[in-house]
Amino acid sequence: MTAPDTVRLAELTWPEVGRAIESGTDTVVIGVGAIEQHGPHLPLVVDTLTSETYSRRVAEELGDALAAPPVRPGCSGHHMEFPGTITVPPAVLMDTLRAYCRSLDEHGFEHLVLLPTHGGNFAPVDTVAPEIAREIDASVIALSDLDEQMELMNEGLRAAGVEYEEPVIHAGAAETAILLAVAEGLVRTEELELGHEGPVSVTRLLSQGFESITENGVLGDPREATAEAGEEILDRLTAAYVERIERERAAVEPE
Ligand SMILES: [Zn+2]
């Protein structure tokens, strides 16, 4: 059997990774996911699955990048009222990311991209990225603009004709749409039900937990989701990530 045509780092052998590095693959995209409740209709793996999907699509689009296996669990303390959620302290997540980046840096990759898909992971990623960058030779690119990501997700809904806006995204129309697009079989369509609608205080969500705002763990209305909207969202976010990575790489590349 010849080498599989894949950007997934973990599916390659060590000689294949070595050859990839030698022939100019200098970037690794690291999804930062979670194992946490996503309402009665979506599995706990949602954020891990989406980070894996984006990492792979971004790496394929870049052409000179690999996608690392996503890091998880993440910081999901605010979902612990819901059975199954696994959470780690921010320090543990940050240490894991540090170790990931040190390892990949040692192998000679030049750009390490952190791609969080779960709200609770954005602050730890933001904190640790510059610290890691100071310790290693590779550049560290943190795709941690949560507001931009949520805006692009709402744009994706609109582009597919779904006239529904989610101020804070969790297990509603946007995330359900992505799952319909990439793993339809994991969506319990008979369990789709409305969650909390309207403005939400993110501070309250994080400090008092999701259950204080939404009994079923859902924000927004997953019944609005379509696979087409999921594809629009994936396209938009992938394009935004690729553009940002290319810009950051160009900024640190020697003249
Ligand atoms: Zn999620």
Boltz pocket constraint, residues with backbone or C-beta under 6 A from the ligand:
constraints:
  - pocket:
      binder: B
      contacts: [[A, 38], [A, 46], [A, 47], [A, 117], [A, 118], [A, 169], [A, 170], [A, 171], [A, 175]]
      max_distance: 6.0
